[in-house]
Amino acid sequence: MFDLTMMKKLVLLVALILFVFSPNFGFSQCAMCKAVAETSSEGAEEIGQGLNVGIVYLMFFPYLLIGIISYAWYRHNKKNKQAAQ
């Protein structure tokens, strides 16, 4: 029904659509933490923004790690295919 190339293209298309159409993608990770920080003291808006940026910063590294591992796996499989031919 689906070959592997078509499945890869489909997964990439779905991921791209989800990324493009997600509202406030980068700054909506932790609404509860931000709400608590905003109501905690004076100047809470700055604290809330700083907390939210910190959360985004911490979430960047797992995705970076997954990307690096995926790329290494892709290259490894590509080399194995070329060696098999």
ABEGO torsion letter per residue (X at the ends): XBBAAAAAAAAAAAAAAAAAABBGAAAAABAAAAAAAAAABBGAAAAAAAAAAAAAAAAAAAAAAAAAAAAAAAAAAAAAAAAAX
